[in-house]
Amino acid sequence: MEMSVARETVVRLEETLPLYDATELTKGGELAKIKLDDKLYTLRITRTGKLLLTK
């Protein structure tokens, strides 16, 4: 079976993107601060296991 060009591009992109574990970012807790330039964001892991990123 041949892989389409679009699918192959997606696979390559996924293989090259950095992967971060949210539980490592929060050091096992529920919150982490993320800085971008001079702005600070909060990463929260909800009780239902979803991620929220807020200013």
N, CA, C, O and CB atoms as a CASP TS submission, in Angstrom:
PFRMAT TS
TARGET T0000
AUTHOR 0000-0000-0000
METHOD Language model
MODEL 1
PARENT N/A
ATOM      1  N   MET     1       0.854  -1.186   0.000  1.00  0.00           N
ATOM      2  CA  MET     1       0.000   0.000   0.000  1.00  0.00           C
ATOM      3  C   MET     1       0.894   1.240   0.000  1.00  0.00           C
ATOM      4  O   MET     1       1.853   1.312   0.768  1.00  0.00           O
ATOM      5  CB  MET     1      -0.968   0.003   1.235  1.00  0.00           C
ATOM      6  N   GLU     2       0.588   2.206  -0.849  1.00  0.00           N
ATOM      7  CA  GLU     2       1.369   3.436  -0.936  1.00  0.00           C
ATOM      8  C   GLU     2       0.854   4.478   0.045  1.00  0.00           C
ATOM      9  O   GLU     2      -0.352   4.605   0.255  1.00  0.00           O
ATOM     10  CB  GLU     2       1.335   3.992  -2.360  1.00  0.00           C
ATOM     11  N   MET     3       1.779   5.221   0.643  1.00  0.00           N
ATOM     12  CA  MET     3       1.415   6.298   1.564  1.00  0.00           C
ATOM     13  C   MET     3       1.297   7.586   0.760  1.00  0.00           C
ATOM     14  O   MET     3       2.166   7.885  -0.058  1.00  0.00           O
ATOM     15  CB  MET     3       2.468   6.447   2.719  1.00  0.00           C
ATOM     16  N   SER     4       0.252   8.337   0.979  1.00  0.00           N
ATOM     17  CA  SER     4       0.087   9.591   0.249  1.00  0.00           C
ATOM     18  C   SER     4       1.140  10.600   0.693  1.00  0.00           C
ATOM     19  O   SER     4       1.689  10.491   1.789  1.00  0.00           O
ATOM     20  CB  SER     4      -1.329  10.164   0.460  1.00  0.00           C
ATOM     21  N   VAL     5       1.414  11.571  -0.153  1.00  0.00           N
ATOM     22  CA  VAL     5       2.400  12.609   0.149  1.00  0.00           C
ATOM     23  C   VAL     5       1.975  13.392   1.386  1.00  0.00           C
ATOM     24  O   VAL     5       2.807  13.682   2.246  1.00  0.00           O
ATOM     25  CB  VAL     5       2.578  13.561  -1.056  1.00  0.00           C
ATOM     26  N   ALA     6       0.681  13.742   1.489  1.00  0.00           N
ATOM     27  CA  ALA     6       0.202  14.501   2.643  1.00  0.00           C
ATOM     28  C   ALA     6       0.404  13.703   3.924  1.00  0.00           C
ATOM     29  O   ALA     6       0.878  14.251   4.919  1.00  0.00           O
ATOM     30  CB  ALA     6      -1.283  14.871   2.473  1.00  0.00           C
ATOM     31  N   ARG     7       0.059  12.438   3.920  1.00  0.00           N
ATOM     32  CA  ARG     7       0.221  11.582   5.107  1.00  0.00           C
ATOM     33  C   ARG     7       1.689  11.448   5.467  1.00  0.00           C
ATOM     34  O   ARG     7       2.048  11.503   6.643  1.00  0.00           O
ATOM     35  CB  ARG     7      -0.394  10.188   4.868  1.00  0.00           C
ATOM     36  N   GLU     8       2.538  11.272   4.467  1.00  0.00           N
ATOM     37  CA  GLU     8       3.975  11.148   4.711  1.00  0.00           C
ATOM     38  C   GLU     8       4.527  12.426   5.328  1.00  0.00           C
ATOM     39  O   GLU     8       5.385  12.360   6.208  1.00  0.00           O
ATOM     40  CB  GLU     8       4.718  10.825   3.406  1.00  0.00           C
ATOM     41  N   THR     9       4.056  13.579   4.888  1.00  0.00           N
ATOM     42  CA  THR     9       4.484  14.856   5.447  1.00  0.00           C
ATOM     43  C   THR     9       4.072  14.969   6.904  1.00  0.00           C
ATOM     44  O   THR     9       4.856  15.428   7.735  1.00  0.00           O
ATOM     45  CB  THR     9       3.903  16.019   4.641  1.00  0.00           C
ATOM     46  N   VAL    10       2.858  14.560   7.225  1.00  0.00           N
ATOM     47  CA  VAL    10       2.381  14.606   8.607  1.00  0.00           C
ATOM     48  C   VAL    10       3.217  13.693   9.483  1.00  0.00           C
ATOM     49  O   VAL    10       3.596  14.079  10.588  1.00  0.00           O
ATOM     50  CB  VAL    10       0.898  14.209   8.687  1.00  0.00           C
ATOM     51  N   VAL    11       3.509  12.508   9.020  1.00  0.00           N
ATOM     52  CA  VAL    11       4.320  11.565   9.790  1.00  0.00           C
ATOM     53  C   VAL    11       5.697  12.145  10.040  1.00  0.00           C
ATOM     54  O   VAL    11       6.194  12.075  11.164  1.00  0.00           O
ATOM     55  CB  VAL    11       4.433  10.217   9.062  1.00  0.00           C
ATOM     56  N   ARG    12       6.325  12.711   9.031  1.00  0.00           N
ATOM     57  CA  ARG    12       7.654  13.316   9.204  1.00  0.00           C
ATOM     58  C   ARG    12       7.600  14.466  10.191  1.00  0.00           C
ATOM     59  O   ARG    12       8.487  14.595  11.035  1.00  0.00           O
ATOM     60  CB  ARG    12       8.206  13.808   7.859  1.00  0.00           C
ATOM     61  N   LEU    13       6.574  15.305  10.102  1.00  0.00           N
ATOM     62  CA  LEU    13       6.435  16.447  10.995  1.00  0.00           C
ATOM     63  C   LEU    13       6.289  15.970  12.433  1.00  0.00           C
ATOM     64  O   LEU    13       6.927  16.518  13.332  1.00  0.00           O
ATOM     65  CB  LEU    13       5.229  17.312  10.589  1.00  0.00           C
ATOM     66  N   GLU    14       5.457  14.957  12.663  1.00  0.00           N
ATOM     67  CA  GLU    14       5.269  14.434  14.015  1.00  0.00           C
ATOM     68  C   GLU    14       6.566  13.861  14.574  1.00  0.00           C
ATOM     69  O   GLU    14       6.816  13.959  15.776  1.00  0.00           O
ATOM     70  CB  GLU    14       4.180  13.363  14.023  1.00  0.00           C
ATOM     71  N   GLU    15       7.376  13.278  13.736  1.00  0.00           N
ATOM     72  CA  GLU    15       8.639  12.693  14.195  1.00  0.00           C
ATOM     73  C   GLU    15       9.666  13.753  14.555  1.00  0.00           C
ATOM     74  O   GLU    15      10.574  13.477  15.339  1.00  0.00           O
ATOM     75  CB  GLU    15       9.207  11.777  13.131  1.00  0.00           C
ATOM     76  N   THR    16       9.552  14.968  14.001  1.00  0.00           N
ATOM     77  CA  THR    16      10.562  15.996  14.244  1.00  0.00           C
ATOM     78  C   THR    16      10.145  17.009  15.304  1.00  0.00           C
ATOM     79  O   THR    16      10.979  17.787  15.768  1.00  0.00           O
ATOM     80  CB  THR    16      10.868  16.716  12.964  1.00  0.00           C
ATOM     81  N   LEU    17       8.875  17.014  15.696  1.00  0.00           N
ATOM     82  CA  LEU    17       8.423  17.967  16.706  1.00  0.00           C
ATOM     83  C   LEU    17       8.925  17.578  18.093  1.00  0.00           C
ATOM     84  O   LEU    17       8.982  16.391  18.414  1.00  0.00           O
ATOM     85  CB  LEU    17       6.895  18.057  16.706  1.00  0.00           C
ATOM     86  N   PRO    18       9.293  18.567  18.929  1.00  0.00           N
ATOM     87  CA  PRO    18       9.672  18.231  20.303  1.00  0.00           C
ATOM     88  C   PRO    18       8.457  17.688  21.046  1.00  0.00           C
ATOM     89  O   PRO    18       7.327  18.112  20.806  1.00  0.00           O
ATOM     90  CB  PRO    18      10.255  19.472  21.039  1.00  0.00           C
ATOM     91  N   LEU    19       8.705  16.749  21.947  1.00  0.00           N
ATOM     92  CA  LEU    19       7.631  16.145  22.742  1.00  0.00           C
ATOM     93  C   LEU    19       7.912  16.416  24.214  1.00  0.00           C
ATOM     94  O   LEU    19       8.994  16.106  24.713  1.00  0.00           O
ATOM     95  CB  LEU    19       7.512  14.605  22.467  1.00  0.00           C
ATOM     96  N   TYR    20       6.933  16.995  24.906  1.00  0.00           N
ATOM     97  CA  TYR    20       7.068  17.303  26.322  1.00  0.00           C
ATOM     98  C   TYR    20       5.949  16.614  27.085  1.00  0.00           C
ATOM     99  O   TYR    20       4.793  16.649  26.662  1.00  0.00           O
ATOM    100  CB  TYR    20       7.044  18.835  26.568  1.00  0.00           C
ATOM    101  N   ASP    21       6.281  15.995  28.193  1.00  0.00           N
ATOM    102  CA  ASP    21       5.294  15.340  29.039  1.00  0.00           C
ATOM    103  C   ASP    21       4.755  16.387  30.016  1.00  0.00           C
ATOM    104  O   ASP    21       5.525  16.977  30.774  1.00  0.00           O
ATOM    105  CB  ASP    21       5.913  14.104  29.799  1.00  0.00           C
ATOM    106  N   ALA    22       3.448  16.622  30.004  1.00  0.00           N
ATOM    107  CA  ALA    22       2.838  17.650  30.852  1.00  0.00           C
ATOM    108  C   ALA    22       3.077  17.371  32.331  1.00  0.00           C
ATOM    109  O   ALA    22       3.240  18.306  33.115  1.00  0.00           O
ATOM    110  CB  ALA    22       1.338  17.741  30.577  1.00  0.00           C
ATOM    111  N   THR    23       3.099  16.104  32.722  1.00  0.00           N
ATOM    112  CA  THR    23       3.331  15.797  34.140  1.00  0.00           C
ATOM    113  C   THR    23       4.767  16.116  34.539  1.00  0.00           C
ATOM    114  O   THR    23       5.035  16.433  35.698  1.00  0.00           O
ATOM    115  CB  THR    23       3.021  14.318  34.430  1.00  0.00           C
ATOM    116  N   GLU    24       5.693  16.033  33.582  1.00  0.00           N
ATOM    117  CA  GLU    24       7.069  16.436  33.875  1.00  0.00           C
ATOM    118  C   GLU    24       7.161  17.958  33.971  1.00  0.00           C
ATOM    119  O   GLU    24       7.867  18.485  34.830  1.00  0.00           O
ATOM    120  CB  GLU    24       8.039  15.903  32.792  1.00  0.00           C
ATOM    121  N   LEU    25       6.446  18.668  33.087  1.00  0.00           N
ATOM    122  CA  LEU    25       6.449  20.131  33.140  1.00  0.00           C
ATOM    123  C   LEU    25       5.882  20.638  34.463  1.00  0.00           C
ATOM    124  O   LEU    25       6.338  21.653  34.988  1.00  0.00           O
ATOM    125  CB  LEU    25       5.644  20.708  31.973  1.00  0.00           C
ATOM    126  N   THR    26       4.895  19.936  34.997  1.00  0.00           N
ATOM    127  CA  THR    26       4.278  20.359  36.255  1.00  0.00           C
ATOM    128  C   THR    26       4.930  19.690  37.462  1.00  0.00           C
ATOM    129  O   THR    26       4.501  19.891  38.599  1.00  0.00           O
ATOM    130  CB  THR    26       2.786  20.049  36.236  1.00  0.00           C
ATOM    131  N   LYS    27       5.966  18.895  37.209  1.00  0.00           N
ATOM    132  CA  LYS    27       6.681  18.162  38.267  1.00  0.00           C
ATOM    133  C   LYS    27       5.718  17.338  39.116  1.00  0.00           C
ATOM    134  O   LYS    27       5.827  17.303  40.342  1.00  0.00           O
ATOM    135  CB  LYS    27       7.463  19.139  39.163  1.00  0.00           C
ATOM    136  N   GLY    28       4.766  16.672  38.443  1.00  0.00           N
ATOM    137  CA  GLY    28       3.821  15.800  39.118  1.00  0.00           C
ATOM    138  C   GLY    28       2.623  16.510  39.718  1.00  0.00           C
ATOM    139  O   GLY    28       1.726  15.862  40.257  1.00  0.00           O
ATOM    140  N   GLY    29       2.595  17.830  39.633  1.00  0.00           N
ATOM    141  CA  GLY    29       1.478  18.601  40.171  1.00  0.00           C
ATOM    142  C   GLY    29       0.458  18.903  39.087  1.00  0.00           C
ATOM    143  O   GLY    29       0.326  18.166  38.111  1.00  0.00           O
ATOM    144  N   GLU    30      -0.256  19.994  39.278  1.00  0.00           N
ATOM    145  CA  GLU    30      -1.288  20.377  38.325  1.00  0.00           C
ATOM    146  C   GLU    30      -0.976  21.657  37.564  1.00  0.00           C
ATOM    147  O   GLU    30      -1.648  21.964  36.580  1.00  0.00           O
ATOM    148  CB  GLU    30      -2.586  20.532  39.035  1.00  0.00           C
ATOM    149  N   LEU    31       0.039  22.418  38.005  1.00  0.00           N
ATOM    150  CA  LEU    31       0.321  23.719  37.410  1.00  0.00           C
ATOM    151  C   LEU    31       1.781  23.870  37.024  1.00  0.00           C
ATOM    152  O   LEU    31       2.674  23.323  37.671  1.00  0.00           O
ATOM    153  CB  LEU    31      -0.068  24.820  38.364  1.00  0.00           C
ATOM    154  N   ALA    32       2.006  24.628  35.949  1.00  0.00           N
ATOM    155  CA  ALA    32       3.357  25.013  35.548  1.00  0.00           C
ATOM    156  C   ALA    32       3.280  26.408  34.949  1.00  0.00           C
ATOM    157  O   ALA    32       2.268  26.775  34.352  1.00  0.00           O
ATOM    158  CB  ALA    32       3.974  23.987  34.530  1.00  0.00           C
ATOM    159  N   LYS    33       4.325  27.172  35.101  1.00  0.00           N
ATOM    160  CA  LYS    33       4.436  28.484  34.460  1.00  0.00           C
ATOM    161  C   LYS    33       5.262  28.317  33.203  1.00  0.00           C
ATOM    162  O   LYS    33       6.287  27.636  33.210  1.00  0.00           O
ATOM    163  CB  LYS    33       5.076  29.547  35.418  1.00  0.00           C
ATOM    164  N   ILE    34       4.814  28.942  32.120  1.00  0.00           N
ATOM    165  CA  ILE    34       5.525  28.908  30.849  1.00  0.00           C
ATOM    166  C   ILE    34       5.748  30.354  30.406  1.00  0.00           C
ATOM    167  O   ILE    34       4.809  31.148  30.343  1.00  0.00           O
ATOM    168  CB  ILE    34       4.729  28.089  29.763  1.00  0.00           C
ATOM    169  N   LYS    35       7.005  30.683  30.101  1.00  0.00           N
ATOM    170  CA  LYS    35       7.346  32.049  29.702  1.00  0.00           C
ATOM    171  C   LYS    35       7.611  32.088  28.201  1.00  0.00           C
ATOM    172  O   LYS    35       8.318  31.242  27.656  1.00  0.00           O
ATOM    173  CB  LYS    35       8.581  32.567  30.489  1.00  0.00           C
ATOM    174  N   LEU    36       7.029  33.085  27.551  1.00  0.00           N
ATOM    175  CA  LEU    36       7.286  33.349  26.139  1.00  0.00           C
ATOM    176  C   LEU    36       7.605  34.830  26.021  1.00  0.00           C
ATOM    177  O   LEU    36       6.752  35.685  26.264  1.00  0.00           O
ATOM    178  CB  LEU    36       6.058  32.942  25.228  1.00  0.00           C
ATOM    179  N   ASP    37       8.845  35.122  25.646  1.00  0.00           N
ATOM    180  CA  ASP    37       9.335  36.497  25.638  1.00  0.00           C
ATOM    181  C   ASP    37       9.132  37.088  27.035  1.00  0.00           C
ATOM    182  O   ASP    37       9.687  36.573  28.006  1.00  0.00           O
ATOM    183  CB  ASP    37       8.601  37.358  24.546  1.00  0.00           C
ATOM    184  N   ASP    38       8.349  38.155  27.150  1.00  0.00           N
ATOM    185  CA  ASP    38       8.139  38.748  28.481  1.00  0.00           C
ATOM    186  C   ASP    38       6.756  38.400  29.042  1.00  0.00           C
ATOM    187  O   ASP    38       6.330  38.984  30.038  1.00  0.00           O
ATOM    188  CB  ASP    38       8.303  40.276  28.414  1.00  0.00           C
ATOM    189  N   LYS    39       6.061  37.464  28.416  1.00  0.00           N
ATOM    190  CA  LYS    39       4.720  37.082  28.872  1.00  0.00           C
ATOM    191  C   LYS    39       4.775  35.763  29.631  1.00  0.00           C
ATOM    192  O   LYS    39       5.522  34.855  29.265  1.00  0.00           O
ATOM    193  CB  LYS    39       3.746  36.969  27.676  1.00  0.00           C
ATOM    194  N   LEU    40       3.983  35.667  30.685  1.00  0.00           N
ATOM    195  CA  LEU    40       3.929  34.473  31.517  1.00  0.00           C
ATOM    196  C   LEU    40       2.569  33.808  31.381  1.00  0.00           C
ATOM    197  O   LEU    40       1.537  34.471  31.484  1.00  0.00           O
ATOM    198  CB  LEU    40       4.217  34.818  32.987  1.00  0.00           C
ATOM    199  N   TYR    41       2.565  32.509  31.153  1.00  0.00           N
ATOM    200  CA  TYR    41       1.349  31.727  30.981  1.00  0.00           C
ATOM    201  C   TYR    41       1.298  30.644  32.052  1.00  0.00           C
ATOM    202  O   TYR    41       2.328  30.251  32.599  1.00  0.00           O
ATOM    203  CB  TYR    41       1.282  31.105  29.560  1.00  0.00           C
ATOM    204  N   THR    42       0.091  30.164  32.345  1.00  0.00           N
ATOM    205  CA  THR    42      -0.083  29.068  33.289  1.00  0.00           C
ATOM    206  C   THR    42      -0.634  27.862  32.549  1.00  0.00           C
ATOM    207  O   THR    42      -1.646  27.954  31.855  1.00  0.00           O
ATOM    208  CB  THR    42      -1.019  29.476  34.454  1.00  0.00           C
ATOM    209  N   LEU    43       0.042  26.728  32.704  1.00  0.00           N
ATOM    210  CA  LEU    43      -0.422  25.463  32.168  1.00  0.00           C
ATOM    211  C   LEU    43      -1.072  24.709  33.315  1.00  0.00           C
ATOM    212  O   LEU    43      -0.453  24.508  34.360  1.00  0.00           O
ATOM    213  CB  LEU    43       0.747  24.639  31.517  1.00  0.00           C
ATOM    214  N   ARG    44      -2.307  24.293  33.127  1.00  0.00           N
ATOM    215  CA  ARG    44      -3.039  23.577  34.179  1.00  0.00           C
ATOM    216  C   ARG    44      -3.533  22.242  33.641  1.00  0.00           C
ATOM    217  O   ARG    44      -4.078  22.168  32.540  1.00  0.00           O
ATOM    218  CB  ARG    44      -4.230  24.425  34.704  1.00  0.00           C
ATOM    219  N   ILE    45      -3.336  21.185  34.430  1.00  0.00           N
ATOM    220  CA  ILE    45      -3.918  19.888  34.119  1.00  0.00           C
ATOM    221  C   ILE    45      -5.204  19.795  34.948  1.00  0.00           C
ATOM    222  O   ILE    45      -5.165  19.858  36.177  1.00  0.00           O
ATOM    223  CB  ILE    45      -2.910  18.687  34.435  1.00  0.00           C
ATOM    224  N   THR    46      -6.332  19.647  34.267  1.00  0.00           N
ATOM    225  CA  THR    46      -7.621  19.609  34.964  1.00  0.00           C
ATOM    226  C   THR    46      -7.850  18.234  35.597  1.00  0.00           C
ATOM    227  O   THR    46      -7.111  17.284  35.338  1.00  0.00           O
ATOM    228  CB  THR    46      -8.774  19.948  33.991  1.00  0.00           C
ATOM    229  N   ARG    47      -8.881  18.151  36.422  1.00  0.00           N
ATOM    230  CA  ARG    47      -9.232  16.871  37.049  1.00  0.00           C
ATOM    231  C   ARG    47      -9.618  15.814  36.025  1.00  0.00           C
ATOM    232  O   ARG    47      -9.474  14.617  36.269  1.00  0.00           O
ATOM    233  CB  ARG    47     -10.372  17.066  38.032  1.00  0.00           C
ATOM    234  N   THR    48     -10.111  16.266  34.876  1.00  0.00           N
ATOM    235  CA  THR    48     -10.502  15.322  33.825  1.00  0.00           C
ATOM    236  C   THR    48      -9.356  14.999  32.871  1.00  0.00           C
ATOM    237  O   THR    48      -9.553  14.291  31.884  1.00  0.00           O
ATOM    238  CB  THR    48     -11.672  15.880  33.039  1.00  0.00           C
ATOM    239  N   GLY    49      -8.150  15.516  33.159  1.00  0.00           N
ATOM    240  CA  GLY    49      -6.968  15.199  32.371  1.00  0.00           C
ATOM    241  C   GLY    49      -6.787  16.044  31.126  1.00  0.00           C
ATOM    242  O   GLY    49      -6.024  15.669  30.236  1.00  0.00           O
ATOM    243  N   LYS    50      -7.469  17.170  31.044  1.00  0.00           N
ATOM    244  CA  LYS    50      -7.297  18.075  29.917  1.00  0.00           C
ATOM    245  C   LYS    50      -6.280  19.151  30.274  1.00  0.00           C
ATOM    246  O   LYS    50      -6.000  19.384  31.450  1.00  0.00           O
ATOM    247  CB  LYS    50      -8.645  18.712  29.512  1.00  0.00           C
ATOM    248  N   LEU    51      -5.728  19.806  29.255  1.00  0.00           N
ATOM    249  CA  LEU    51      -4.757  20.875  29.477  1.00  0.00           C
ATOM    250  C   LEU    51      -5.380  22.223  29.168  1.00  0.00           C
ATOM    251  O   LEU    51      -6.092  22.380  28.177  1.00  0.00           O
ATOM    252  CB  LEU    51      -3.501  20.659  28.619  1.00  0.00           C
ATOM    253  N   LEU    52      -5.104  23.197  30.032  1.00  0.00           N
ATOM    254  CA  LEU    52      -5.531  24.575  29.821  1.00  0.00           C
ATOM    255  C   LEU    52      -4.295  25.450  29.879  1.00  0.00           C
ATOM    256  O   LEU    52      -3.465  25.308  30.777  1.00  0.00           O
ATOM    257  CB  LEU    52      -6.598  25.023  30.880  1.00  0.00           C
ATOM    258  N   LEU    53      -4.175  26.354  28.918  1.00  0.00           N
ATOM    259  CA  LEU    53      -3.090  27.311  28.905  1.00  0.00           C
ATOM    260  C   LEU    53      -3.713  28.693  28.947  1.00  0.00           C
ATOM    261  O   LEU    53      -4.458  29.070  28.043  1.00  0.00           O
ATOM    262  CB  LEU    53      -2.171  27.129  27.653  1.00  0.00           C
ATOM    263  N   THR    54      -3.408  29.460  30.007  1.00  0.00           N
ATOM    264  CA  THR    54      -4.005  30.781  30.186  1.00  0.00           C
ATOM    265  C   THR    54      -2.921  31.798  30.449  1.00  0.00           C
ATOM    266  O   THR    54      -1.818  31.468  30.883  1.00  0.00           O
ATOM    267  CB  THR    54      -5.028  30.778  31.333  1.00  0.00           C
ATOM    268  N   LYS    55      -3.271  33.076  30.167  1.00  0.00           N
ATOM    269  CA  LYS    55      -2.370  34.188  30.463  1.00  0.00           C
ATOM    270  C   LYS    55      -2.472  34.540  31.916  1.00  0.00           C
ATOM    271  O   LYS    55      -1.792  35.456  32.378  1.00  0.00           O
ATOM    272  CB  LYS    55      -2.685  35.410  29.596  1.00  0.00           C
TER
END
